[in-house]
Amino acid sequence: MKVSLRVGFRRDDPVNPLDGVLRECREMGYDGIELMLSPSYPYASSGRRGGGRGPWSSESVTPQLREQLRESAERHSVEIATLSADWAWGYAQFNPRLSQWDRGIELLRADVNLAADLGAKAMLMHVGESQGTWEEMKRIVSHAVEEGARREVRIGFEAGIFARTGLGGLESLIKLVDELDTPWFGVYEHCYWPRGDLQPHVEIALVGHRMVALHSSALNVQVDYQRMFAALKEVGYDWYWVFEVGWDRRRRASTAGGTWSAGTASVVHPRSRYG
């Protein structure tokens, strides 16, 4: 199984906003990255009115920049494997109802096209804490999935965030996947154990063949990784394990030899125990 790190664009890189990130990910042993699109990361405010944010939405990434990002990924041998539409948190703050997501749908469809242009095979979507009806949710997802099918990008709704919509938890998300009944939509698994109710191996078994990709925070001794990997093997998942951890923390861990890395960990060795 391949391992990737969730990252964002970097400010003031002399080549392009991802070149240095990709180079350092290769040095740390990662196979790929998940490109996070967010207006707040990692560009710090500058001046009285902020700014210096750089590209964050897909609509801000020009054709020329897309080509440069592809070239950097190829040069550093790090795949841009997935994309995460994390601007949805901020959008939901100003548009708390799912009925207000017409512009959000446009952005999601643009994200799908950026993902495809960069060679990504899957995209994480969510709607933050916006709430509404089941049919409104289906409409939003259907538009994103329609574009995903056209560009051959699988759309995964993050499991742990779906409950914030007020439409139910993981079982409700599974119901939505089954209702839409398309290979281009599924669950982007991110278990919140021990904050949540279910261990990862239990969630993975529930999601089954619907899994698009796998997210994790930092490794946790409270997780039974042997059972988790057994569950992944049982459902036939053998693609990317995406780590969602702070860049500075990841760099320190790598520099110090750390408790985990892309190839090794004190708790689990992803390549030796699965895949």
Secondary structure, 3 states (H helix, E strand, C coil): CEEEEEECCCCCCCCCCCHHHHHHHHHCCCCEEEEECCCCCCCCCCCCCCCCCCCCCHHHCCHHHHHHHHHHHHHHCCEEEEEECCCHHHHHHHCCEHHHCHHHHHHHHHHHHHHHHCCCCEEEECCCCCECCHHHHHHHHHHHHHHHHHHCCEEEEEHHHHHHHCCCCHHHHHHHHHHHCCCCEEEEEECCCCCCCCCHHHHHHHHHHHEEEEEECCCCCCCCHHHHHHHHHHHCCCCEEEECCCHHHHHHHHHCCCCECCCCECCCCHHHHCC
